[in-house]
Amino acid sequence: MFFFFFFFYNPSTCSPASWLKCRQDQKLSKSLQEATETACFLAFSSSEESPASAVNQTRIWMSVDCDLEFSLAEEQDFQQVLKLCTSEDYNGLDYMSAFYHRWLQEPGRVVFIARMKSRVVGLESALLVDGGQSVVFQGRRVAPDLRGSGIAGALQRHVSDYVRRHHPEVCVARLSRGDQPSPQTLAKYRLVAKEAILSLCCEAANLGPFIAELQSRLHQTSSQGPVTLSQQQAETLILSDHVVSNLLPGKTIINDWEPLKPVEANLEVLRRRGLTYITDQESEPSALSLCTPPYAVPYRHDALRININIFGRRLAPVCAVFLAQLRALLPSVRGYLVCHSYLDPAVWSGLQQFCQNKSNVSLFKDYWEEVILETDL
């Protein structure tokens, strides 16, 4: 079977002259244009659509790409950015309202928005990490009524091109996904690491009884108490050979969907996150955990999202540090809590069984995974 691919512009929305001018203004390199052609070809060749349907979709992509304008995001774009996600997106747990203003001020980060006729229709952020050798793409958003029209791809190409031009020393791009990558995606990226996610939810008033219930159960399996680390202790431990070789998934520090190499240059990124570090023991631990401060999400007017990354493959220490992180949160949380715990897939079912309770704490979502991917830039 043979597939033939042709580029079309849409004459009703974009004349040949303006189409060429648009292409020149965007300063897309030949390699980026080829990447666009390849992406369109794969979309056609892997689908069940007819050639005519595929060509029509390509016309839409090219027309949308031509109409887009890219710029660095600003504070005054905030309200339009919030409209990029509906209340159903990300199960109501979208972090953008909590992170947007911080992202605009963060060193080493750029946030781009895509506009169409003055309307904000897309966003993507890029954070320089690993001492400037890598970039982490985060926060891609597209307006609900324009998804599937090519905006996401155009936005990623623009941000990638910006990084190449302004930071030529960057050689690797990394991103995280909350779904199983398609074969087409895996053909373009390397799989770095995978974490299973245990998602629990409850009213804050039920957290205390839940902790007490788990504590009584934990005494039957372990008598050693976890240790809350100082920032200096945590930084020394997380870069140690023992933790890097035996605990970190894919030798990668993952904090709330943010993948970092275990190098000293990334410690400043972790300092900015205000994390709580708890381990089962100070020397050569079997489990090390990082917990973000709770932040507001749109799921409910008083909903808070909590993220606990736990590195370790032995169930008892994993349960111990998980419980210790909940105990540390107890005095400060109010409202409705949604807690994501990211851990080795081999211990997910054990922790889920450990968390079975009579305290009205329930699963927010069944088993799912976070996947870390990277590619050469």
C-alpha positions in Angstrom: 0.0 0.0 0.0 1.3 3.5 -0.9 0.4 6.8 0.7 0.8 10.1 -1.0 0.9 13.4 0.9 0.3 16.9 -0.4 0.4 20.3 1.3 -2.6 22.5 0.7 -3.4 26.0 1.9 -7.1 27.1 2.4 -7.7 29.9 -0.1 -10.9 31.0 1.7 -8.9 32.0 4.8 -5.3 32.4 3.6 -4.0 33.6 0.2 -0.8 32.2 -1.3 1.0 35.4 -0.6 -0.1 35.7 3.0 0.5 32.0 3.6 4.1 32.4 2.5 4.5 35.5 4.6 3.1 33.7 7.6 5.6 30.9 7.1 8.5 33.5 6.8 7.3 35.4 9.9 7.3 32.2 12.0 10.9 31.5 10.9 10.3 27.8 10.8 13.5 25.9 9.8 13.4 23.3 7.1 13.7 20.5 9.7 10.7 21.8 11.5 8.6 21.9 8.3 9.7 18.3 7.6 8.5 17.4 11.2 5.1 18.9 10.4 4.9 17.0 7.2 5.8 13.8 9.0 3.3 14.3 11.8 0.5 14.9 9.2 1.6 11.9 7.2 1.5 9.7 10.3 -1.9 11.0 11.3 -3.2 10.0 7.9 -1.4 6.7 7.5 -2.3 5.5 11.0 -6.0 6.5 10.8 -9.0 4.9 9.1 -10.0 8.1 7.4 -10.3 8.4 3.6 -7.6 10.3 1.7 -10.1 13.1 1.1 -10.8 13.4 4.8 -7.1 13.4 5.6 -6.5 16.2 3.1 -9.4 18.3 4.5 -7.9 17.9 8.0 -4.5 19.0 6.7 -6.1 22.1 5.2 -7.5 22.9 8.6 -4.1 22.4 10.2 -2.4 24.7 7.7 -5.1 27.4 8.0 -4.9 27.4 11.8 -1.1 27.5 11.8 -1.2 30.5 9.5 -3.7 32.4 11.8 -1.7 31.9 15.0 0.4 34.6 16.7 2.8 33.6 19.5 4.1 35.8 22.3 5.4 35.5 25.8 2.6 35.3 28.4 1.9 38.2 30.7 -0.1 38.8 33.9 -3.0 40.3 32.0 -3.5 37.1 30.0 -4.4 35.1 33.2 -8.2 35.2 32.8 -8.1 34.0 29.2 -5.6 31.3 30.1 -8.0 29.9 32.6 -10.6 29.5 29.9 -8.3 27.0 28.1 -9.4 24.3 30.5 -13.0 23.2 31.3 -14.1 22.0 34.7 -13.9 18.4 33.5 -10.3 18.6 32.2 -7.7 16.8 34.4 -10.6 15.6 36.5 -11.1 19.1 37.9 -7.6 19.2 39.2 -5.9 21.6 36.8 -3.0 23.4 38.4 -2.8 26.4 36.1 -4.6 28.9 38.4 -2.1 28.0 41.2 1.0 28.0 39.0 0.6 30.6 36.3 1.8 33.7 38.2 4.7 31.7 39.7 5.7 30.4 36.3 5.9 34.0 34.9 8.5 34.9 37.6 10.5 31.7 37.7 14.2 31.9 36.6 14.9 29.8 33.5 11.3 29.4 32.5 9.4 30.9 29.5 5.7 30.7 29.0 4.3 31.2 25.5 0.7 31.7 24.5 -0.9 31.3 21.1 -3.5 33.8 19.9 -6.0 33.7 17.1 -7.6 37.1 16.4 -6.6 38.4 19.8 -8.1 35.4 21.6 -5.7 33.2 23.7 -6.2 29.7 22.3 -3.1 27.8 23.6 -0.2 27.8 26.1 3.0 26.0 26.7 5.9 26.4 29.1 9.5 25.4 28.9 11.8 25.2 32.0 15.6 25.0 31.6 17.0 22.3 33.9 20.1 20.1 34.3 22.4 23.1 34.3 21.0 24.4 31.0 21.5 21.1 29.2 17.8 20.0 29.1 14.4 21.6 28.9 11.2 20.4 30.4 8.0 21.1 28.5 5.0 21.7 30.8 1.5 23.0 30.9 0.4 22.6 27.3 -3.2 23.8 27.0 -5.5 24.3 24.0 -9.0 25.9 23.9 -11.6 23.2 24.1 -13.4 24.1 20.8 -10.1 24.1 18.9 -8.5 20.9 20.0 -7.4 18.6 17.2 -7.0 21.6 14.8 -3.1 21.6 15.0 -2.6 24.3 17.6 -0.8 22.1 20.0 1.7 21.0 17.4 2.2 24.5 16.1 2.8 25.8 19.7 5.3 23.1 20.5 7.2 23.8 17.3 7.4 27.4 18.1 8.6 26.9 21.7 11.1 24.2 20.5 12.4 26.6 17.9 12.7 29.4 20.5 14.7 27.2 22.8 17.0 26.1 19.9 17.7 29.7 18.9 18.1 31.2 22.3 19.7 28.2 24.2 21.7 26.2 21.7 23.4 24.3 24.5 20.1 22.5 25.2 20.3 19.0 23.8 17.4 17.1 25.5 13.7 17.8 25.8 11.7 16.1 28.5 8.0 15.9 29.3 5.6 13.9 31.4 2.3 12.2 30.3 -0.6 10.9 32.3 -1.6 8.3 29.7 -0.1 5.4 27.9 2.0 6.8 25.0 0.9 5.7 21.5 3.4 3.7 19.3 3.8 6.9 17.2 4.8 8.8 20.4 7.2 6.2 21.5 8.8 6.2 18.1 9.8 9.8 18.7 10.6 9.7 22.4 12.6 7.6 24.8 10.9 6.2 27.9 12.8 7.4 30.9 10.6 6.3 33.9 7.1 5.3 34.9 5.3 5.8 38.2 1.9 4.4 39.3 -0.4 6.9 40.9 -2.7 6.2 43.9 -5.3 8.9 44.1 -7.3 9.4 47.3 -9.9 11.9 48.3 -11.7 13.0 51.5 -13.0 15.8 53.6 -10.1 17.3 55.6 -12.1 16.4 58.8 -11.7 12.7 57.9 -7.9 12.8 57.5 -7.2 12.5 61.3 -9.3 9.4 61.7 -7.7 7.9 58.6 -4.2 8.5 59.9 -5.1 6.9 63.2 -6.5 3.9 61.4 -3.4 3.5 59.3 -1.1 4.0 62.3 -2.6 1.2 64.2 -2.1 -1.0 61.2 1.5 0.1 60.6 2.6 -0.9 64.1 2.1 -4.5 63.1 4.6 -4.2 60.2 7.2 -1.7 61.4 8.5 -0.2 64.6 11.0 2.3 63.1 9.8 5.9 62.8 10.3 7.9 59.6 12.6 11.0 59.7 11.7 14.5 58.4 14.8 15.9 56.7 16.2 19.4 56.7 16.8 21.0 53.3 20.5 20.3 53.5 20.0 16.7 54.6 17.5 16.1 51.8 19.8 17.6 49.1 22.8 15.5 50.3 20.7 12.3 50.4 18.9 12.8 47.0 22.2 13.1 45.2 23.8 10.1 47.0 24.8 7.1 45.0 22.5 4.9 47.1 19.4 6.9 46.3 20.2 7.5 42.7 21.1 3.9 42.0 18.5 2.1 44.1 15.5 4.4 44.6 15.0 7.0 41.9 12.9 5.7 38.9 15.1 5.8 35.8 17.7 7.7 37.9 15.4 10.7 37.7 14.0 13.0 40.5 10.3 13.4 39.8 8.4 16.0 41.7 4.8 16.6 40.8 5.2 15.7 37.1 8.5 17.6 36.9 11.4 15.3 35.9 15.0 16.4 36.9 18.3 14.7 36.7 20.0 14.1 40.1 22.6 16.8 39.6 23.5 19.8 41.9 22.3 22.3 39.3 18.7 21.1 39.9 18.7 21.6 43.6 17.7 25.3 43.2 14.6 24.2 41.3 13.7 21.8 44.1 14.3 24.6 46.7 11.7 26.8 45.0 9.1 24.1 45.4 8.9 24.2 49.2 8.9 20.5 49.5 8.7 18.3 52.7 11.2 15.5 52.6 10.6 12.4 54.7 12.6 9.1 54.6 12.3 5.9 56.6 15.9 6.3 57.8 18.7 8.9 57.4 21.4 6.5 56.1 20.8 4.3 53.1 17.0 4.6 53.2 14.6 2.2 51.6 12.0 4.9 50.9 12.4 8.6 50.3 9.3 10.9 49.8 8.8 14.5 48.5 5.5 16.3 49.2 4.3 19.5 47.7 2.5 22.2 49.6 -1.3 21.8 49.0 -2.7 24.1 46.3 -6.2 25.1 45.3 -7.8 23.4 42.3 -11.2 24.0 40.6 -12.7 20.6 41.5 -14.6 22.2 44.4 -14.6 25.7 45.8 -12.5 24.5 48.8 -10.6 21.7 47.1 -6.8 21.2 47.6 -4.5 19.1 45.6 -1.6 17.3 47.3 1.3 15.5 45.5 3.5 12.9 47.2 6.3 11.3 45.2 7.6 8.2 47.0 10.8 6.5 45.8 11.3 3.0 47.0 10.4 -0.6 46.2 9.8 -2.1 49.6 6.2 -1.8 50.8 6.6 -1.3 54.5 8.9 1.7 54.2 6.7 3.2 51.5 3.7 2.9 53.7 5.6 4.4 56.6 6.7 7.5 54.7 3.3 7.9 53.1 1.7 8.0 56.5 4.3 10.4 57.9 3.6 12.8 55.0 -0.1 12.8 55.8 0.6 13.4 59.5 2.7 16.4 58.6 -0.1 17.8 56.5 -2.8 17.3 59.1 -2.5 20.6 61.0 -2.7 22.9 58.0 -5.3 21.4 55.6 -9.0 22.4 55.4 -11.8 21.7 52.9 -11.7 18.8 50.4 -8.5 17.0 49.8 -7.3 15.1 46.7 -4.0 13.4 47.2 -1.9 11.9 44.4 0.9 9.5 45.5 3.4 8.6 42.8 5.3 5.3 43.4 6.8 2.3 41.9 4.1 0.2 40.1 5.2 -2.9 42.0 4.0 -1.4 45.4 0.8 0.3 44.2 -1.6 -2.5 45.1 0.1 -3.0 48.5 -0.3 0.7 49.4 -3.9 0.6 48.1 -4.7 -2.3 50.3 -2.9 -0.5 53.2 -5.2 2.5 52.7 -8.5 0.6 52.8 -10.4 2.2 55.7 -13.6 3.0 57.5 -12.9 6.8 57.7 -14.6 7.9 54.5 -11.4 8.2 52.5 -12.0 6.8 49.0 -10.2 6.3 45.7 -10.5 9.5 43.6 -9.3 7.5 40.5 -8.4 3.9 39.9 -4.9 2.9 38.9 -3.2 5.2 36.4 0.4 6.1 35.5 2.7 9.0 35.0 5.2 8.4 32.1 8.4 10.4 31.7 9.6 10.8 28.1 12.6 12.5 26.5 14.0 13.2 23.0 17.0 14.9 21.5 16.2 18.5 20.7 
